[in-house]
Amino acid sequence: VQLQASGGGLVQAGGSLRLSCVASTRTFSLYTMAWFRQAPGKEREFVASIGWSGGSRDYKDSVEGRFTISRDDAKNTVYLQMNSLKPEDTAVYYCAAKRYGGSRRAADYIYWGQGTLVTVSS
């Protein structure tokens, strides 16, 4: 499975961005999809996940209420709508995929996209 993330960019604090990740698989609906991020000098961290066929969603506490993860299985695409962005959201954002249940552990995800940079200016 190949994942292609896009949608990053430079935005002012308080602004919005929508990230997209397209997967090259015919069984996309069977995968739990997630977004992780990695800021300079920091470890990669979980941001949000969505279960197969749009099941359960999970969010990092600091993004809950500001970010929304969704998926369109007909387009093999997962989205991350990011609102009320803060400078501390600045990072490279990665999409990831795994079979079966959700997880917040990066090591549990098998497939990874190349990352897209989000920069939030103050």
Protein Blocks (a to p, Z undefined) as FASTA:
>chain_A
ZZddehiacddehiacddddddddfklmmpccddddddehiacddfbdcdeehiacdddf
klgojaccdddfklopacdddehiafklgccddddddehjadfbfklpmbdcebiadddd
ZZ
